[in-house]
Amino acid sequence: MESIFHEKQEGSLSAQHCLNNLLQGEYFSPVELSSIAHQLDEEERMRMAEGGVTSEDYHTFLQQPSATAEAAAAAAAAAAAAGAAGGPFRTEFTSM
C-alpha cells in the first residue's frame, strides 16, 4: 500500500468520513447515506406494520424520530449495504 486515504471531516458528516476512511476511498456521499437511511426507515416501518397497523406499538413507533437519522445508525446501515454490494472491507497492512 503506497498511501493511506484520509478524507477530512467537514460539518457533521462523521459517518460518511468514517466509512470512506475505513474503505480507503470516496465510496459514500451524504446523499447516498441519506438514501440508505430512508430505505432502512421504510423497511423498519413495513416490519412494524406486520404486527398490525392499528396496534399501539405501531402508532408509538410512528411518533418516534428515525433511528437511522443518527450518525451511528447511518454508518452501520451504510456498512451493511456496502458489504451486500461487495464493498472492500478487508485491507491488509504491512509494516515498513
mmCIF file as gemmi writes it, N, C-alpha and C atoms, coordinates in Angstrom:
data_model
loop_
_atom_site.group_PDB
_atom_site.id
_atom_site.type_symbol
_atom_site.label_atom_id
_atom_site.label_alt_id
_atom_site.label_comp_id
_atom_site.label_asym_id
_atom_site.label_entity_id
_atom_site.label_seq_id
_atom_site.pdbx_PDB_ins_code
_atom_site.Cartn_x
_atom_site.Cartn_y
_atom_site.Cartn_z
_atom_site.occupancy
_atom_site.B_iso_or_equiv
_atom_site.pdbx_formal_charge
_atom_site.auth_seq_id
_atom_site.auth_asym_id
_atom_site.pdbx_PDB_model_num
ATOM 1 N N . MET Axp A 1 ? 0.862 -1.169 0 1 0 ? 1 A 1
ATOM 2 C CA . MET Axp A 1 ? 0 0 0 1 0 ? 1 A 1
ATOM 3 C C . MET Axp A 1 ? 0.905 1.227 0 1 0 ? 1 A 1
ATOM 4 N N . GLU Axp A 2 ? 0.774 2.064 -1.012 1 0 ? 2 A 1
ATOM 5 C CA . GLU Axp A 2 ? 1.645 3.218 -1.141 1 0 ? 2 A 1
ATOM 6 C C . GLU Axp A 2 ? 1.208 4.388 -0.281 1 0 ? 2 A 1
ATOM 7 N N . SER Axp A 3 ? -0.086 4.578 -0.118 1 0 ? 3 A 1
ATOM 8 C CA . SER Axp A 3 ? -0.562 5.693 0.69 1 0 ? 3 A 1
ATOM 9 C C . SER Axp A 3 ? -1.859 5.301 1.379 1 0 ? 3 A 1
ATOM 10 N N . ILE Axp A 4 ? -2.199 6.072 2.385 1 0 ? 4 A 1
ATOM 11 C CA . ILE Axp A 4 ? -3.425 5.838 3.132 1 0 ? 4 A 1
ATOM 12 C C . ILE Axp A 4 ? -4.399 6.955 2.783 1 0 ? 4 A 1
ATOM 13 N N . PHE Axp A 5 ? -5.604 6.571 2.376 1 0 ? 5 A 1
ATOM 14 C CA . PHE Axp A 5 ? -6.649 7.54 2.058 1 0 ? 5 A 1
ATOM 15 C C . PHE Axp A 5 ? -7.153 8.151 3.349 1 0 ? 5 A 1
ATOM 16 N N . HIS Axp A 6 ? -7.264 9.462 3.379 1 0 ? 6 A 1
ATOM 17 C CA . HIS Axp A 6 ? -7.852 10.138 4.532 1 0 ? 6 A 1
ATOM 18 C C . HIS Axp A 6 ? -8.752 11.255 4.036 1 0 ? 6 A 1
ATOM 19 N N . GLU Axp A 7 ? -10.025 11.129 4.337 1 0 ? 7 A 1
ATOM 20 C CA . GLU Axp A 7 ? -10.993 12.158 3.972 1 0 ? 7 A 1
ATOM 21 C C . GLU Axp A 7 ? -11.231 13.014 5.207 1 0 ? 7 A 1
ATOM 22 N N . LYS Axp A 8 ? -10.88 14.271 5.126 1 0 ? 8 A 1
ATOM 23 C CA . LYS Axp A 8 ? -11.044 15.188 6.256 1 0 ? 8 A 1
ATOM 24 C C . LYS Axp A 8 ? -12.528 15.43 6.51 1 0 ? 8 A 1
ATOM 25 N N . GLN Axp A 9 ? -12.913 15.385 7.774 1 0 ? 9 A 1
ATOM 26 C CA . GLN Axp A 9 ? -14.319 15.584 8.125 1 0 ? 9 A 1
ATOM 27 C C . GLN Axp A 9 ? -14.704 17.043 7.975 1 0 ? 9 A 1
ATOM 28 N N . GLU Axp A 10 ? -15.843 17.25 7.338 1 0 ? 10 A 1
ATOM 29 C CA . GLU Axp A 10 ? -16.426 18.579 7.205 1 0 ? 10 A 1
ATOM 30 C C . GLU Axp A 10 ? -17.836 18.522 7.766 1 0 ? 10 A 1
ATOM 31 N N . GLY Axp A 11 ? -18.181 19.472 8.595 1 0 ? 11 A 1
ATOM 32 C CA . GLY Axp A 11 ? -19.528 19.508 9.157 1 0 ? 11 A 1
ATOM 33 C C . GLY Axp A 11 ? -19.811 18.318 10.053 1 0 ? 11 A 1
ATOM 34 N N . SER Axp A 12 ? -21.045 17.872 10.034 1 0 ? 12 A 1
ATOM 35 C CA . SER Axp A 12 ? -21.497 16.765 10.881 1 0 ? 12 A 1
ATOM 36 C C . SER Axp A 12 ? -21.635 15.479 10.08 1 0 ? 12 A 1
ATOM 37 N N . LEU Axp A 13 ? -20.673 15.19 9.243 1 0 ? 13 A 1
ATOM 38 C CA . LEU Axp A 13 ? -20.744 14.015 8.374 1 0 ? 13 A 1
ATOM 39 C C . LEU Axp A 13 ? -19.792 12.92 8.834 1 0 ? 13 A 1
ATOM 40 N N . SER Axp A 14 ? -19.726 12.706 10.137 1 0 ? 14 A 1
ATOM 41 C CA . SER Axp A 14 ? -18.759 11.745 10.663 1 0 ? 14 A 1
ATOM 42 C C . SER Axp A 14 ? -18.986 10.329 10.146 1 0 ? 14 A 1
ATOM 43 N N . ALA Axp A 15 ? -20.233 9.929 9.935 1 0 ? 15 A 1
ATOM 44 C CA . ALA Axp A 15 ? -20.499 8.579 9.419 1 0 ? 15 A 1
ATOM 45 C C . ALA Axp A 15 ? -19.903 8.416 8.026 1 0 ? 15 A 1
ATOM 46 N N . GLN Axp A 16 ? -20.114 9.4 7.175 1 0 ? 16 A 1
ATOM 47 C CA . GLN Axp A 16 ? -19.58 9.344 5.812 1 0 ? 16 A 1
ATOM 48 C C . GLN Axp A 16 ? -18.063 9.273 5.83 1 0 ? 16 A 1
ATOM 49 N N . HIS Axp A 17 ? -17.427 10.122 6.592 1 0 ? 17 A 1
ATOM 50 C CA . HIS Axp A 17 ? -15.972 10.161 6.608 1 0 ? 17 A 1
ATOM 51 C C . HIS Axp A 17 ? -15.381 8.917 7.247 1 0 ? 17 A 1
ATOM 52 N N . CYS Axp A 18 ? -16.041 8.412 8.271 1 0 ? 18 A 1
ATOM 53 C CA . CYS Axp A 18 ? -15.582 7.179 8.912 1 0 ? 18 A 1
ATOM 54 C C . CYS Axp A 18 ? -15.605 6.027 7.91 1 0 ? 18 A 1
ATOM 55 N N . LEU Axp A 19 ? -16.706 5.882 7.193 1 0 ? 19 A 1
ATOM 56 C CA . LEU Axp A 19 ? -16.817 4.799 6.211 1 0 ? 19 A 1
ATOM 57 C C . LEU Axp A 19 ? -15.817 4.954 5.074 1 0 ? 19 A 1
ATOM 58 N N . ASN Axp A 20 ? -15.712 6.148 4.528 1 0 ? 20 A 1
ATOM 59 C CA . ASN Axp A 20 ? -14.787 6.355 3.419 1 0 ? 20 A 1
ATOM 60 C C . ASN Axp A 20 ? -13.343 6.127 3.847 1 0 ? 20 A 1
ATOM 61 N N . ASN Axp A 21 ? -12.984 6.548 5.048 1 0 ? 21 A 1
ATOM 62 C CA . ASN Axp A 21 ? -11.628 6.302 5.536 1 0 ? 21 A 1
ATOM 63 C C . ASN Axp A 21 ? -11.404 4.811 5.779 1 0 ? 21 A 1
ATOM 64 N N . LEU Axp A 22 ? -12.394 4.135 6.334 1 0 ? 22 A 1
ATOM 65 C CA . LEU Axp A 22 ? -12.29 2.693 6.565 1 0 ? 22 A 1
ATOM 66 C C . LEU Axp A 22 ? -12.123 1.943 5.253 1 0 ? 22 A 1
ATOM 67 N N . LEU Axp A 23 ? -12.893 2.336 4.247 1 0 ? 23 A 1
ATOM 68 C CA . LEU Axp A 23 ? -12.878 1.651 2.96 1 0 ? 23 A 1
ATOM 69 C C . LEU Axp A 23 ? -11.779 2.15 2.03 1 0 ? 23 A 1
ATOM 70 N N . GLN Axp A 24 ? -11.083 3.194 2.46 1 0 ? 24 A 1
ATOM 71 C CA . GLN Axp A 24 ? -9.955 3.751 1.714 1 0 ? 24 A 1
ATOM 72 C C . GLN Axp A 24 ? -10.351 4.281 0.335 1 0 ? 24 A 1
ATOM 73 N N . GLY Axp A 25 ? -11.406 5.078 0.286 1 0 ? 25 A 1
ATOM 74 C CA . GLY Axp A 25 ? -11.812 5.707 -0.961 1 0 ? 25 A 1
ATOM 75 C C . GLY Axp A 25 ? -13.106 6.478 -0.784 1 0 ? 25 A 1
ATOM 76 N N . GLU Axp A 26 ? -13.47 7.237 -1.79 1 0 ? 26 A 1
ATOM 77 C CA . GLU Axp A 26 ? -14.709 8.019 -1.753 1 0 ? 26 A 1
ATOM 78 C C . GLU Axp A 26 ? -15.875 7.145 -2.223 1 0 ? 26 A 1
ATOM 79 N N . TYR Axp A 27 ? -16.371 6.307 -1.304 1 0 ? 27 A 1
ATOM 80 C CA . TYR Axp A 27 ? -17.438 5.366 -1.629 1 0 ? 27 A 1
ATOM 81 C C . TYR Axp A 27 ? -18.827 5.919 -1.343 1 0 ? 27 A 1
ATOM 82 N N . PHE Axp A 28 ? -18.963 6.789 -0.348 1 0 ? 28 A 1
ATOM 83 C CA . PHE Axp A 28 ? -20.27 7.273 0.07 1 0 ? 28 A 1
ATOM 84 C C . PHE Axp A 28 ? -20.314 8.789 0.114 1 0 ? 28 A 1
ATOM 85 N N . SER Axp A 29 ? -21.421 9.329 -0.376 1 0 ? 29 A 1
ATOM 86 C CA . SER Axp A 29 ? -21.695 10.756 -0.281 1 0 ? 29 A 1
ATOM 87 C C . SER Axp A 29 ? -22.825 10.942 0.734 1 0 ? 29 A 1
ATOM 88 N N . PRO Axp A 30 ? -23.05 12.168 1.196 1 0 ? 30 A 1
ATOM 89 C CA . PRO Axp A 30 ? -24.175 12.394 2.111 1 0 ? 30 A 1
ATOM 90 C C . PRO Axp A 30 ? -25.505 11.974 1.488 1 0 ? 30 A 1
ATOM 91 N N . VAL Axp A 31 ? -25.664 12.181 0.197 1 0 ? 31 A 1
ATOM 92 C CA . VAL Axp A 31 ? -26.911 11.812 -0.485 1 0 ? 31 A 1
ATOM 93 C C . VAL Axp A 31 ? -27.097 10.3 -0.463 1 0 ? 31 A 1
ATOM 94 N N . GLU Axp A 32 ? -26.031 9.544 -0.731 1 0 ? 32 A 1
ATOM 95 C CA . GLU Axp A 32 ? -26.133 8.078 -0.715 1 0 ? 32 A 1
ATOM 96 C C . GLU Axp A 32 ? -26.463 7.555 0.672 1 0 ? 32 A 1
ATOM 97 N N . LEU Axp A 33 ? -25.823 8.097 1.7 1 0 ? 33 A 1
ATOM 98 C CA . LEU Axp A 33 ? -26.113 7.647 3.063 1 0 ? 33 A 1
ATOM 99 C C . LEU Axp A 33 ? -27.544 8.001 3.459 1 0 ? 33 A 1
ATOM 100 N N . SER Axp A 34 ? -28.01 9.158 3.037 1 0 ? 34 A 1
ATOM 101 C CA . SER Axp A 34 ? -29.385 9.546 3.324 1 0 ? 34 A 1
ATOM 102 C C . SER Axp A 34 ? -30.365 8.604 2.641 1 0 ? 34 A 1
ATOM 103 N N . SER Axp A 35 ? -30.07 8.226 1.415 1 0 ? 35 A 1
ATOM 104 C CA . SER Axp A 35 ? -30.921 7.293 0.682 1 0 ? 35 A 1
ATOM 105 C C . SER Axp A 35 ? -30.975 5.933 1.383 1 0 ? 35 A 1
ATOM 106 N N . ILE Axp A 36 ? -29.822 5.457 1.835 1 0 ? 36 A 1
ATOM 107 C CA . ILE Axp A 36 ? -29.768 4.176 2.56 1 0 ? 36 A 1
ATOM 108 C C . ILE Axp A 36 ? -30.578 4.272 3.846 1 0 ? 36 A 1
ATOM 109 N N . ALA Axp A 37 ? -30.45 5.378 4.564 1 0 ? 37 A 1
ATOM 110 C CA . ALA Axp A 37 ? -31.193 5.569 5.809 1 0 ? 37 A 1
ATOM 111 C C . ALA Axp A 37 ? -32.697 5.579 5.545 1 0 ? 37 A 1
ATOM 112 N N . HIS Axp A 38 ? -33.129 6.247 4.483 1 0 ? 38 A 1
ATOM 113 C CA . HIS Axp A 38 ? -34.552 6.28 4.146 1 0 ? 38 A 1
ATOM 114 C C . HIS Axp A 38 ? -35.06 4.882 3.784 1 0 ? 38 A 1
ATOM 115 N N . GLN Axp A 39 ? -34.259 4.119 3.051 1 0 ? 39 A 1
ATOM 116 C CA . GLN Axp A 39 ? -34.653 2.755 2.691 1 0 ? 39 A 1
ATOM 117 C C . GLN Axp A 39 ? -34.812 1.906 3.95 1 0 ? 39 A 1
ATOM 118 N N . LEU Axp A 40 ? -33.881 2.051 4.874 1 0 ? 40 A 1
ATOM 119 C CA . LEU Axp A 40 ? -33.967 1.283 6.123 1 0 ? 40 A 1
ATOM 120 C C . LEU Axp A 40 ? -35.163 1.722 6.953 1 0 ? 40 A 1
ATOM 121 N N . ASP Axp A 41 ? -35.454 3.022 6.964 1 0 ? 41 A 1
ATOM 122 C CA . ASP Axp A 41 ? -36.64 3.503 7.677 1 0 ? 41 A 1
ATOM 123 C C . ASP Axp A 41 ? -37.901 2.862 7.108 1 0 ? 41 A 1
ATOM 124 N N . GLU Axp A 42 ? -37.979 2.789 5.782 1 0 ? 42 A 1
ATOM 125 C CA . GLU Axp A 42 ? -39.164 2.206 5.144 1 0 ? 42 A 1
ATOM 126 C C . GLU Axp A 42 ? -39.257 0.717 5.452 1 0 ? 42 A 1
ATOM 127 N N . GLU Axp A 43 ? -38.138 0.003 5.41 1 0 ? 43 A 1
ATOM 128 C CA . GLU Axp A 43 ? -38.146 -1.423 5.748 1 0 ? 43 A 1
ATOM 129 C C . GLU Axp A 43 ? -38.574 -1.64 7.198 1 0 ? 43 A 1
ATOM 130 N N . GLU Axp A 44 ? -38.081 -0.785 8.093 1 0 ? 44 A 1
ATOM 131 C CA . GLU Axp A 44 ? -38.452 -0.904 9.501 1 0 ? 44 A 1
ATOM 132 C C . GLU Axp A 44 ? -39.949 -0.629 9.684 1 0 ? 44 A 1
ATOM 133 N N . ARG Axp A 45 ? -40.455 0.385 8.987 1 0 ? 45 A 1
ATOM 134 C CA . ARG Axp A 45 ? -41.88 0.703 9.081 1 0 ? 45 A 1
ATOM 135 C C . ARG Axp A 45 ? -42.731 -0.475 8.592 1 0 ? 45 A 1
ATOM 136 N N . MET Axp A 46 ? -42.32 -1.092 7.491 1 0 ? 46 A 1
ATOM 137 C CA . MET Axp A 46 ? -43.068 -2.245 6.96 1 0 ? 46 A 1
ATOM 138 C C . MET Axp A 46 ? -43.045 -3.413 7.944 1 0 ? 46 A 1
ATOM 139 N N . ARG Axp A 47 ? -41.897 -3.651 8.572 1 0 ? 47 A 1
ATOM 140 C CA . ARG Axp A 47 ? -41.805 -4.755 9.541 1 0 ? 47 A 1
ATOM 141 C C . ARG Axp A 47 ? -42.662 -4.475 10.779 1 0 ? 47 A 1
ATOM 142 N N . MET Axp A 48 ? -42.672 -3.228 11.198 1 0 ? 48 A 1
ATOM 143 C CA . MET Axp A 48 ? -43.513 -2.878 12.345 1 0 ? 48 A 1
ATOM 144 C C . MET Axp A 48 ? -44.995 -3.039 11.993 1 0 ? 48 A 1
ATOM 145 N N . ALA Axp A 49 ? -45.347 -2.746 10.75 1 0 ? 49 A 1
ATOM 146 C CA . ALA Axp A 49 ? -46.738 -2.857 10.313 1 0 ? 49 A 1
ATOM 147 C C . ALA Axp A 49 ? -47.202 -4.304 10.273 1 0 ? 49 A 1
ATOM 148 N N . GLU Axp A 50 ? -46.268 -5.249 10.175 1 0 ? 50 A 1
ATOM 149 C CA . GLU Axp A 50 ? -46.642 -6.665 10.151 1 0 ? 50 A 1
ATOM 150 C C . GLU Axp A 50 ? -47.38 -7.069 11.425 1 0 ? 50 A 1
ATOM 151 N N . GLY Axp A 51 ? -47.119 -6.361 12.513 1 0 ? 51 A 1
ATOM 152 C CA . GLY Axp A 51 ? -47.803 -6.646 13.777 1 0 ? 51 A 1
ATOM 153 C C . GLY Axp A 51 ? -49.188 -6.03 13.85 1 0 ? 51 A 1
ATOM 154 N N . GLY Axp A 52 ? -49.557 -5.293 12.81 1 0 ? 52 A 1
ATOM 155 C CA . GLY Axp A 52 ? -50.881 -4.656 12.756 1 0 ? 52 A 1
ATOM 156 C C . GLY Axp A 52 ? -50.757 -3.149 12.795 1 0 ? 52 A 1
ATOM 157 N N . VAL Axp A 53 ? -51.303 -2.489 11.785 1 0 ? 53 A 1
ATOM 158 C CA . VAL Axp A 53 ? -51.187 -1.029 11.704 1 0 ? 53 A 1
ATOM 159 C C . VAL Axp A 53 ? -52.092 -0.318 12.707 1 0 ? 53 A 1
ATOM 160 N N . THR Axp A 54 ? -52.961 -1.062 13.359 1 0 ? 54 A 1
ATOM 161 C CA . THR Axp A 54 ? -53.825 -0.448 14.369 1 0 ? 54 A 1
ATOM 162 C C . THR Axp A 54 ? -53.295 -0.675 15.783 1 0 ? 54 A 1
ATOM 163 N N . SER Axp A 55 ? -52.167 -1.376 15.897 1 0 ? 55 A 1
ATOM 164 C CA . SER Axp A 55 ? -51.632 -1.672 17.234 1 0 ? 55 A 1
ATOM 165 C C . SER Axp A 55 ? -51.041 -0.423 17.879 1 0 ? 55 A 1
ATOM 166 N N . GLU Axp A 56 ? -51.036 -0.43 19.194 1 0 ? 56 A 1
ATOM 167 C CA . GLU Axp A 56 ? -50.463 0.685 19.941 1 0 ? 56 A 1
ATOM 168 C C . GLU Axp A 56 ? -48.955 0.796 19.686 1 0 ? 56 A 1
ATOM 169 N N . ASP Axp A 57 ? -48.277 -0.349 19.576 1 0 ? 57 A 1
ATOM 170 C CA . ASP Axp A 57 ? -46.837 -0.351 19.296 1 0 ? 57 A 1
ATOM 171 C C . ASP Axp A 57 ? -46.525 0.332 17.967 1 0 ? 57 A 1
ATOM 172 N N . TYR Axp A 58 ? -47.334 0.064 16.95 1 0 ? 58 A 1
ATOM 173 C CA . TYR Axp A 58 ? -47.106 0.658 15.631 1 0 ? 58 A 1
ATOM 174 C C . TYR Axp A 58 ? -47.296 2.174 15.688 1 0 ? 58 A 1
ATOM 175 N N . HIS Axp A 59 ? -48.343 2.617 16.36 1 0 ? 59 A 1
ATOM 176 C CA . HIS Axp A 59 ? -48.587 4.056 16.462 1 0 ? 59 A 1
ATOM 177 C C . HIS Axp A 59 ? -47.505 4.755 17.277 1 0 ? 59 A 1
ATOM 178 N N . THR Axp A 60 ? -47.034 4.104 18.32 1 0 ? 60 A 1
ATOM 179 C CA . THR Axp A 60 ? -45.926 4.658 19.107 1 0 ? 60 A 1
ATOM 180 C C . THR Axp A 60 ? -44.675 4.75 18.247 1 0 ? 60 A 1
ATOM 181 N N . PHE Axp A 61 ? -44.405 3.711 17.479 1 0 ? 61 A 1
ATOM 182 C CA . PHE Axp A 61 ? -43.248 3.692 16.582 1 0 ? 61 A 1
ATOM 183 C C . PHE Axp A 61 ? -43.303 4.852 15.596 1 0 ? 61 A 1
ATOM 184 N N . LEU Axp A 62 ? -44.468 5.11 15.014 1 0 ? 62 A 1
ATOM 185 C CA . LEU Axp A 62 ? -44.605 6.184 14.021 1 0 ? 62 A 1
ATOM 186 C C . LEU Axp A 62 ? -44.359 7.569 14.619 1 0 ? 62 A 1
ATOM 187 N N . GLN Axp A 63 ? -44.565 7.712 15.914 1 0 ? 63 A 1
ATOM 188 C CA . GLN Axp A 63 ? -44.379 9.009 16.571 1 0 ? 63 A 1
ATOM 189 C C . GLN Axp A 63 ? -42.918 9.297 16.924 1 0 ? 63 A 1
ATOM 190 N N . GLN Axp A 64 ? -42.089 8.276 16.883 1 0 ? 64 A 1
ATOM 191 C CA . GLN Axp A 64 ? -40.684 8.434 17.267 1 0 ? 64 A 1
ATOM 192 C C . GLN Axp A 64 ? -39.857 8.929 16.084 1 0 ? 64 A 1
ATOM 193 N N . PRO Axp A 65 ? -38.788 9.7 16.383 1 0 ? 65 A 1
ATOM 194 C CA . PRO Axp A 65 ? -37.894 10.12 15.297 1 0 ? 65 A 1
ATOM 195 C C . PRO Axp A 65 ? -37.133 8.917 14.734 1 0 ? 65 A 1
ATOM 196 N N . SER Axp A 66 ? -36.667 9.054 13.524 1 0 ? 66 A 1
ATOM 197 C CA . SER Axp A 66 ? -35.94 7.979 12.851 1 0 ? 66 A 1
ATOM 198 C C . SER Axp A 66 ? -34.638 7.668 13.57 1 0 ? 66 A 1
ATOM 199 N N . ALA Axp A 67 ? -34.431 6.404 13.872 1 0 ? 67 A 1
ATOM 200 C CA . ALA Axp A 67 ? -33.171 5.991 14.485 1 0 ? 67 A 1
ATOM 201 C C . ALA Axp A 67 ? -32.026 6.068 13.486 1 0 ? 67 A 1
ATOM 202 N N . THR Axp A 68 ? -32.333 5.902 12.2 1 0 ? 68 A 1
ATOM 203 C CA . THR Axp A 68 ? -31.275 5.928 11.19 1 0 ? 68 A 1
ATOM 204 C C . THR Axp A 68 ? -30.814 7.337 10.877 1 0 ? 68 A 1
ATOM 205 N N . ALA Axp A 69 ? -31.462 8.33 11.432 1 0 ? 69 A 1
ATOM 206 C CA . ALA Axp A 69 ? -31.013 9.709 11.237 1 0 ? 69 A 1
ATOM 207 C C . ALA Axp A 69 ? -29.753 9.987 12.054 1 0 ? 69 A 1
ATOM 208 N N . GLU Axp A 70 ? -29.507 9.172 13.046 1 0 ? 70 A 1
ATOM 209 C CA . GLU Axp A 70 ? -28.318 9.349 13.867 1 0 ? 70 A 1
ATOM 210 C C . GLU Axp A 70 ? -27.095 8.808 13.128 1 0 ? 70 A 1
ATOM 211 N N . ALA Axp A 71 ? -25.967 9.417 13.372 1 0 ? 71 A 1
ATOM 212 C CA . ALA Axp A 71 ? -24.742 9.053 12.652 1 0 ? 71 A 1
ATOM 213 C C . ALA Axp A 71 ? -24.363 7.587 12.831 1 0 ? 71 A 1
ATOM 214 N N . ALA Axp A 72 ? -24.466 7.058 14.019 1 0 ? 72 A 1
ATOM 215 C CA . ALA Axp A 72 ? -24.06 5.667 14.252 1 0 ? 72 A 1
ATOM 216 C C . ALA Axp A 72 ? -24.937 4.702 13.47 1 0 ? 72 A 1
ATOM 217 N N . ALA Axp A 73 ? -26.225 4.954 13.466 1 0 ? 73 A 1
ATOM 218 C CA . ALA Axp A 73 ? -27.128 4.079 12.737 1 0 ? 73 A 1
ATOM 219 C C . ALA Axp A 73 ? -26.897 4.184 11.236 1 0 ? 73 A 1
ATOM 220 N N . ALA Axp A 74 ? -26.653 5.377 10.756 1 0 ? 74 A 1
ATOM 221 C CA . ALA Axp A 74 ? -26.386 5.561 9.33 1 0 ? 74 A 1
ATOM 222 C C . ALA Axp A 74 ? -25.095 4.858 8.928 1 0 ? 74 A 1
ATOM 223 N N . ALA Axp A 75 ? -24.103 4.932 9.781 1 0 ? 75 A 1
ATOM 224 C CA . ALA Axp A 75 ? -22.835 4.269 9.469 1 0 ? 75 A 1
ATOM 225 C C . ALA Axp A 75 ? -23.009 2.756 9.411 1 0 ? 75 A 1
ATOM 226 N N . ALA Axp A 76 ? -23.745 2.203 10.36 1 0 ? 76 A 1
ATOM 227 C CA . ALA Axp A 76 ? -23.971 0.759 10.368 1 0 ? 76 A 1
ATOM 228 C C . ALA Axp A 76 ? -24.777 0.331 9.144 1 0 ? 76 A 1
ATOM 229 N N . ALA Axp A 77 ? -25.762 1.118 8.796 1 0 ? 77 A 1
ATOM 230 C CA . ALA Axp A 77 ? -26.582 0.804 7.629 1 0 ? 77 A 1
ATOM 231 C C . ALA Axp A 77 ? -25.767 0.849 6.351 1 0 ? 77 A 1
ATOM 232 N N . ALA Axp A 78 ? -24.955 1.873 6.22 1 0 ? 78 A 1
ATOM 233 C CA . ALA Axp A 78 ? -24.145 2.004 5.013 1 0 ? 78 A 1
ATOM 234 C C . ALA Axp A 78 ? -23.11 0.89 4.922 1 0 ? 78 A 1
ATOM 235 N N . ALA Axp A 79 ? -22.53 0.527 6.057 1 0 ? 79 A 1
ATOM 236 C CA . ALA Axp A 79 ? -21.548 -0.561 6.051 1 0 ? 79 A 1
ATOM 237 C C . ALA Axp A 79 ? -22.206 -1.872 5.635 1 0 ? 79 A 1
ATOM 238 N N . ALA Axp A 80 ? -23.41 -2.116 6.125 1 0 ? 80 A 1
ATOM 239 C CA . ALA Axp A 80 ? -24.124 -3.328 5.751 1 0 ? 80 A 1
ATOM 240 C C . ALA Axp A 80 ? -24.469 -3.321 4.267 1 0 ? 80 A 1
ATOM 241 N N . ALA Axp A 81 ? -24.916 -2.177 3.779 1 0 ? 81 A 1
ATOM 242 C CA . ALA Axp A 81 ? -25.262 -2.069 2.359 1 0 ? 81 A 1
ATOM 243 C C . ALA Axp A 81 ? -24.026 -2.224 1.483 1 0 ? 81 A 1
ATOM 244 N N . ALA Axp A 82 ? -22.918 -1.654 1.909 1 0 ? 82 A 1
ATOM 245 C CA . ALA Axp A 82 ? -21.679 -1.771 1.137 1 0 ? 82 A 1
ATOM 246 C C . ALA Axp A 82 ? -21.205 -3.215 1.119 1 0 ? 82 A 1
ATOM 247 N N . GLY Axp A 83 ? -21.338 -3.894 2.231 1 0 ? 83 A 1
ATOM 248 C CA . GLY Axp A 83 ? -20.947 -5.3 2.283 1 0 ? 83 A 1
ATOM 249 C C . GLY Axp A 83 ? -21.817 -6.147 1.371 1 0 ? 83 A 1
ATOM 250 N N . ALA Axp A 84 ? -23.112 -5.842 1.331 1 0 ? 84 A 1
ATOM 251 C CA . ALA Axp A 84 ? -24.021 -6.574 0.461 1 0 ? 84 A 1
ATOM 252 C C . ALA Axp A 84 ? -23.711 -6.321 -1.008 1 0 ? 84 A 1
ATOM 253 N N . ALA Axp A 85 ? -23.145 -5.146 -1.284 1 0 ? 85 A 1
ATOM 254 C CA . ALA Axp A 85 ? -22.798 -4.794 -2.666 1 0 ? 85 A 1
ATOM 255 C C . ALA Axp A 85 ? -21.383 -5.237 -3.026 1 0 ? 85 A 1
ATOM 256 N N . GLY Axp A 86 ? -20.727 -5.933 -2.109 1 0 ? 86 A 1
ATOM 257 C CA . GLY Axp A 86 ? -19.379 -6.427 -2.385 1 0 ? 86 A 1
ATOM 258 C C . GLY Axp A 86 ? -18.307 -5.398 -2.137 1 0 ? 86 A 1
ATOM 259 N N . GLY Axp A 87 ? -18.569 -4.462 -1.227 1 0 ? 87 A 1
ATOM 260 C CA . GLY Axp A 87 ? -17.596 -3.416 -0.922 1 0 ? 87 A 1
ATOM 261 C C . GLY Axp A 87 ? -16.326 -3.978 -0.31 1 0 ? 87 A 1
ATOM 262 N N . PRO Axp A 88 ? -15.22 -3.266 -0.46 1 0 ? 88 A 1
ATOM 263 C CA . PRO Axp A 88 ? -13.923 -3.748 0.044 1 0 ? 88 A 1
ATOM 264 C C . PRO Axp A 88 ? -13.756 -3.492 1.533 1 0 ? 88 A 1
ATOM 265 N N . PHE Axp A 89 ? -14.102 -4.459 2.357 1 0 ? 89 A 1
ATOM 266 C CA . PHE Axp A 89 ? -13.978 -4.282 3.8 1 0 ? 89 A 1
ATOM 267 C C . PHE Axp A 89 ? -12.676 -4.829 4.365 1 0 ? 89 A 1
ATOM 268 N N . ARG Axp A 90 ? -11.89 -5.476 3.586 1 0 ? 90 A 1
ATOM 269 C CA . ARG Axp A 90 ? -10.668 -6.069 4.124 1 0 ? 90 A 1
ATOM 270 C C . ARG Axp A 90 ? -9.469 -5.347 3.539 1 0 ? 90 A 1
ATOM 271 N N . THR Axp A 91 ? -8.666 -4.782 4.415 1 0 ? 91 A 1
ATOM 272 C CA . THR Axp A 91 ? -7.465 -4.09 3.994 1 0 ? 91 A 1
ATOM 273 C C . THR Axp A 91 ? -6.292 -4.705 4.72 1 0 ? 91 A 1
ATOM 274 N N . GLU Axp A 92 ? -5.268 -5.076 4.009 1 0 ? 92 A 1
ATOM 275 C CA . GLU Axp A 92 ? -4.093 -5.655 4.637 1 0 ? 92 A 1
ATOM 276 C C . GLU Axp A 92 ? -3.038 -4.58 4.843 1 0 ? 92 A 1
ATOM 277 N N . PHE Axp A 93 ? -2.472 -4.559 6.031 1 0 ? 93 A 1
ATOM 278 C CA . PHE Axp A 93 ? -1.426 -3.605 6.349 1 0 ? 93 A 1
ATOM 279 C C . PHE Axp A 93 ? -0.12 -4.377 6.558 1 0 ? 93 A 1
ATOM 280 N N . THR Axp A 94 ? 0.929 -3.85 6.036 1 0 ? 94 A 1
ATOM 281 C CA . THR Axp A 94 ? 2.23 -4.462 6.265 1 0 ? 94 A 1
ATOM 282 C C . THR Axp A 94 ? 3.146 -3.432 6.877 1 0 ? 94 A 1
ATOM 283 N N . SER Axp A 95 ? 4.033 -3.872 7.727 1 0 ? 95 A 1
ATOM 284 C CA . SER Axp A 95 ? 4.971 -2.941 8.338 1 0 ? 95 A 1
ATOM 285 C C . SER Axp A 95 ? 6.052 -2.588 7.332 1 0 ? 95 A 1
ATOM 286 N N . MET Axp A 96 ? 6.609 -1.423 7.488 1 0 ? 96 A 1
ATOM 287 C CA . MET Axp A 96 ? 7.612 -0.941 6.547 1 0 ? 96 A 1
ATOM 288 C C . MET Axp A 96 ? 9 -1.272 7.037 1 0 ? 96 A 1
